[in-house]
Each structure stands twice: as C-alpha cells, then as structure tokens.
Amino acid sequence: METKLTLKLDQMVIISAKKYAKNKHKSLSKLVEDYFKNLVYEYAPPKKYPPLIEKLSGVISEDDLKKLAREDERARYILREDR
C-alpha cells in the first residue's frame, strides 16, 4: 500500500536530488523509498537463506531448505566470472 509523505528539505537538496533521480531514470519518490529501504535493511539481522528460499519457508521442510541453500551456493560458485 502506498502512502503519501511530506518532507521539508532545503531547496538546493531537492533540486540536486531531482537531477540525480532523473539521471538514474527513477522518480524522486522511488529514490527516497530505496534510500529508506536500504537504511532499514542495513540494521536488519542477516537473512539465513537466499531470498528465493526465504519465500519458500513454511512450504517445504527445513532439511529441504538446507539442501536448496547448498545448491544455491554451488550455482553461485559455478557461475562466478573470476574463476
């Protein structure tokens, strides 16, 4: 659910942020949302499993999750470009 947020900022900061957002092909709202997400997630506890496996949590057993995590690590290793 999206909700409006009103912020009071220095005019030059707003102008600079709008230019930055335009160069990144994002809206200023999306830029601020991404910043807040990074800020919040920076202090969140690290995830135990990759995102796909987290999504499957509760759908499959803990043993199957561990197996998928090992397979995901193997796939990342195989696909690494610096080998």
C-alpha positions, 0 to 999 in steps of 0.5 A, a space after each residue: 500500500 502506498 502512502 503519501 509523505 511530506 518532507 521539508 528539505 532545503 531547496 538546493 537538496 531537492 533540486 540536486 536530488 531531482 537531477 540525480 533521480 532523473 539521471 538514474 531514470 527513477 522518480 524522486 519518490 522511488 529514490 527516497 523509498 530505496 534510500 529508506 529501504 536500504 537504511 532499514 535493511 542495513 540494521 536488519 539481522 542477516 537473512 539465513 537463506 537466499 531470498 528465493 528460499 526465504 519465500 519458500 519457508 513454511 512450504 517445504 521442510 527445513 532439511 529441504 531448505 538446507 539442501 536448496 541453500 547448498 545448491 544455491 551456493 554451488 550455482 553461485 560458485 559455478 557461475 562466478 566470472 573470476 574463476 
